[in-house]
Amino acid sequence: MRVAIVAGADPGHVFPAIALCLRFLEAGDVPTLCTVDPWVDAAAELGIGVIRLNGLVPGREPDLGRALHERAAMLAPALAPLLADLEPDLVVCDVIAQGGGMAAELAGVPWAQLSPHPLYEPSRGLPPIGTGLAAGVGVAGKLRDAALRVAASRSIRRGDKQRARARRSIGLAERGPGPVVRLIATLPALEVPRPDWPSNAHVVGPLLWEASQRRLAPPPGDEPLVVIAPSTVSSGTAGLAELALEALRDMGVRAVVSTFGPSPALPEWARAGQGRQDELLREAAVVVCGGGHGLLAKALLAKVPAVLVPGGGDQWEMANRVARHGSGVLVRPSTVDTLRDAVTRVLGDPRFAAAAALAGASVADVLDPVEVCRAALAS
């Protein structure tokens, strides 16, 4: 099977796309990753076919939905002939790389949607995604959720109109056929029950790829190891590494700051740099992070509980889900004292690690994304 996989530059989206390419390679298929620098060269070094794209990175347009839809309409006509030359059996598009789906339609190729996190579609049985709220219980709870859905519906309708306008501008119908299948790349424990789960959506487990093969060694000693992982997105909590290091001072722990960016000033009991997070987490007692899905999935698979200082995007949603099933503590407001108290609480109560292990074990219930894609094309 020949597969084209389209993703943008954000690590939280392109890393799962690269991981999926590797899964197809291992299965004997021929994947091609369509993405932007700097990940083109990284993918090529792994033996993945690549197409370098422009136009997948939103600018500073204050209306993100408009930016995504307009850029999708710009990308699709340029990508469609490239897809036609590849002759793929399937195009897989990251959930925010909507131009990939439009290009697949223009090229007459079926496409699948890759969500590198839980399903974030609106639901008639849930409060709006992003509130961090559990589904309301009883009459009052259901009324609350209904009122919140009404409040959110204006933004949803605006996005629908923007998408329809973008599609019309490149000769597509306002409403397309949609993806033949949706790959929900998360742990079942991070999903929430909903009455309107799409019939073509399948939980396939986290798709994880390590951008660095370097081992980041922790400081020597027997004290508990705290991994600090600042967010890779611009909407993450600013200064999280510095805040965490100050909070951990005199706690009798070791720390490693896992970062793509510049390292903060470090005390002797801490290290910082870029390295394999999965190996580092196997030694950790707790992770301090913003709540990005990829890092959380790695932590839960390693049976490591989290102290969460969420920023923007979906981090508030993810942090609340983790806190509800007991595998982490959400810190709000984020101060040195509140963060220190949260780390102390997690280190002192084994129930957090037990809940993290249980959440990670839910990976046993996922489907193989390659087989899901093959089945969708065969049906």
N, C-alpha and C positions, 0 to 999 in steps of 0.2 A: 504494500500500500504506500502510495506517495502522499505525504501530508505537508502542507504549508502551515506554519504557526506564526501568528502575528502578535507582537507585543511591543510596548513602548519602553522607555528608558528607566522607569522607576524600578529599583531592585525588587520591591514587593510584587511586581508584576512580571518583569523579565526573568527573574530567577526561576519561578515556577514554569515559565515557558521553556527555559533551557532544560529543566528537569524532565519535562514532558518529552522534549526532543530526544533526550537520552533514553527514556523508556521505550520510545518507538524504535530507536536504533537497536536496543537490546532485543526487541521482538522481531528484528529482521526487516523492519520497514525503512522508508527513506524520508526522513524529515528535513525540511528547510525552514530555518528561522528567519523571519522578516522583522528586523528591528533596527535600532539606531546605535550609533557609537555611545559608549565604548564597548558594547557587548558583542559587536560583530566579530571582532578578532578573538574574543574569549570563546565564543561558540565554535568558530572555525578550528581552533586548536583542539577542540573535543571531537572533531570529525563530523560536525554538523554542517550541512549546507547552509549558506547564509545569503540573504539579500539585504543590502543596506538601504534603509528608508530615511526619508525626511518627512516632517509634518506630523509626527506622533507625540510631540512634546507640547502641551498646552502653554500658551503665553501667559501674560499677566492679565488676561481678560477677567474682570471681576465676576462675570457670570460663567462659572466653570462649565455648566451644561452647554451653553452656547458655544464656548470655545471647543469643547469636545466634538459637538455635532458639525460645526463648520469645518474644523480640521479633518474630520472623517470624510466630509464631502470633497475636500481638496485632495486627500490621499487616495480615495477609492479609484478615480479614473486613471491615476498613474500606476497603481498597483495591479489593477485588473489585467492589463496585457502581460505583466510579469507572471501573474498566476497562470494565465493561459499558456505561456511558454513552458511552465513547469508541468502542466497537465496533472495537477494533484487530484487524488480521489476525494480529498477532504481538506477544507481550510479550517483551522482552529484559531479563534480570535479571543484574545484577552478581553475581559468584560468592558474595559474602558478603551480598547482599540477598536472602536466601532467601524472605522474605515475598512478594516479587514473583512467584516461581514458584508458591507456594501460592495466591496471589490469582488468578493466571491459571487454575489448575486449578478454583478455585471459580467463576470466571466462564466456564469452558468454552472457554478460548482457548489455542492452542498457545504454548509459550514456548521461548525460546532462552537459553542461559547465556553471559555475557560474562566471560572471564577476562582481566583487564588485565595479564597477566604470563604466563609459561610455564604449561603444564598441571601442576598440583600434585596430581593424583590419585595415590593409592598405586599402585604397580606391582609385579608379581611379579618383575620383572627389575632393579629398582633398590633402593638403600638408601632408607630413609624420607626424604621431602622435608624439608629443614631441616637435615640433617646436613652438607650441603655436599660429601658424598663422591661421587666418580665410581663407576660400577658396578664391583663387584669383579671381578677377573680371576683365573682359575684356581680350583682347589678351595678354597683358603683364602679368597680374596676372596668367592666365592659363599656360603661358610659364614658369613662375617662379615655379609653383607647379609641372609641368612636370619635370623640371630640378631637383627639390628637390627629386621627387620620383625616378628618375634615380640614384641619389646619394645614396639614401637609399636602393636601390634594392640589392646592394651587400651584405649588412648585412642580408637582408631577405633571399636571396639565401643560405647564409652560415647557417642560422638557419634551413632552410628546409633540407639541407644536414645532419646537425647534428641530426635532429629529425629522418630522414630516417635511418641513421646509427644506432641510438639507438633502433629503432623499429626492425631492422633486427637482432640485437644482441640478442633479446629475442624471435625470431621466428615469428614476425608479419610482414605483408607486409609493404613496404616502405610508402604507403599511406593507411590510415585507412578510415572507413566509416564516421568518425567524430561524433560529438554529435547529438543526435536526436533533441535536442532543446538547445537554449542558453538563459540563464536568465541574462539580463542586469540590474543590480541592481543599478539604478541611477534615478535621476529626469529627466523628459523629457527636462527641461530647461538647463540641463548640456550636453545634446546630441547636435550633429550638423547634419544637413541634409546631406545625401550622396546618390548618384544615385544607389549604389550597396549594399543597406542594405540587409543582409542575410534573406531569407524567414523564417528561423527557429529561428530568434533572436527576443526577446520580452522584452520590458522595463517593469520591475516589481517593480520599486521603490527601494529606498535605504533599505537595510536590516541592521538594526541597533540594537546593543545590548550593554548595559552598563555593563562594567566589574566590577564596584563597585556600590553598592546600597547606599553608604554613601552620605549624603548631605554635600556638601562643601559650607559652609556659607560665603558670601562675607562680607567685612568690613561694619560696620554700616554707615549710612549716606544716603543722597539723591543725591549725585553726580552721573553722568553717570558711569555705570559699564562696564569695559573693561575686557573681558575674553582673557587670553593669553594661547594658546594651542601649545606648541612645538611639533614637529613631533615625531611620535613613531618609525620612520624608521631611520636607520643609515645615509641615504643620505639626511636627512633634514638639514635645516639651523642650524649650530652650534651656541649656545649662544643666541638663539632667546629670551628666557625669560629675560635674563639680559639686552639685547639690548632694549627690549620693556619697561622694568621697568625704565630704564634710560630715554627713550624718553618720558614716561608719567609723569616724575617728574615735579611737579609744574604746571600740567595741570588742576588741580581741578577735578580729576576723582578718582574712586576706581578701584582696579584691583584684579583679581584672576588668579593665574597660575595653570592651570589644567595639572598635570603631573604624569606620572608613575615613573619617576626617582626622584633623590634627588632634594629638593627644593632650589632655590637660596636664597641669603640673601635678606630679605624683609623690605621695609619701613612700617610704621604704617598703611598706606592706602592700603596695599595689603595683600593677603592671598595666600597660595599655598597648594597643596596636590592632592590626588586622590579622585574623587567623581563623582556623576552623572552629566555628561556634559549636558544632555538634560534639566534638571531642572535649571542648572546654566545659560544656554543660554536664558531661558525664562525671566530672569531678566536683560540680557545684552543689551547694546546699540551698541556695536561693538565687534567683535572678531579679535584678531591678531593671525595669524596662518601661516603655511607654504603652505597650499593649498592641504593637503591630502583630499581625496574624502569623507571619513566618517565624518570628522569634518565639512567640508563644507556643506554636506547634512544636518547635524543636525542644523547648523546655518541658512540655508535657510528655513528649515521647521519651525524654530522659528522666522522667519522674521528678522534675524539679519544680517546686512551687514558685510563684511570682509575687513581687511587690510592684504594683502598677501605678505609674504616674502618667496618665493618658494625656495626649495632646489632641489635635484635631483629627479630621477624617473619621475613620471607623474605630479609632482607638478607644473612645469612650464606650462604644457598644461592646467591643471585645473585652475590655477591662471589667465591665459589669457582669458579663457572662461568666468569666473566670471566677470572679468574686462570689457569684451566686452558687456555683457548685463547689466552693470551698477550696480551690487549688491556688488561691491567691488573695491578696489584700489590696484594695483600691485606696490610694492615698489622695485625700482631698481635704483641706488645701495642701499644696505641696510645699512643706517647709522642712528645715533640718530636723526639727523635733518630731513631726508627724512621720517622716520617712524613717527616722531611727526607731520610733516605736513600732512601725509596721515590720521592719526587718527583725526586731527583737521578738515580736509576736510569732512570726513565721518560723524562726529558728527554734523557738521554745515549744512549739506545738506540733507533734508528729502527724496530726490529722491533716495538715496542709500537704505534706509530702504524700500521704496516702491518697488524698483526693487527686493530686496531680498524677500519680501512678495509675489510678482508675481511669482518669480522662485519657491518658496516653494509650491505655490498653484498648480503648474503643476503636483503635486503628484496625483491629481484627475484623471489624464489620464493614470495611470499605470494599469497593469494587475496583477492578483493574481498569485504568482509564483507556488503555489500548484496546482491551476486549470490548469495553463500552462503545468506543468509536466504531469498531468493526461491526458490532451488532446493529448499531444505528444505520450504517450503510447497507447492511444486508436486509433490513426490514422494509 
